[in-house]
Amino acid sequence: GLPFFATYAWVGIWTSAFMIYLGLAGASQLIRYCTRFTDEIFNGLLSVNFIYEALSSLRRNFVLADPMNLTMPFVSLGMAWTAFWSTMG
């Protein structure tokens, strides 16, 4: 594989150069094209990602649990259910 720190350093150098170029070129004026719709779509995608990760974690608890002792998966499911309903009310 690739050496981590060298690759990490080159990514940082490339990103720095790219951001300096965008700053000098006046790319910040393009922000006027970012509407509320763009913001809402991005926030929606973030929400979907968090919900997916939470549900996959709950599923993983049941998959990895001992079939004879499902206490912990049901405790985590109960906590998730309580947190969900407490924020919806």
Secondary structure, 3 states (H helix, E strand, C coil): CCCHHHHHHHHHHHHHHHHHHHHHCCHHHHHHHCCHHHHHHHHHHHHHHHHHHHHHHHHHHHHHCCCCCCHHHHHHHHHHHHHHHHHHC
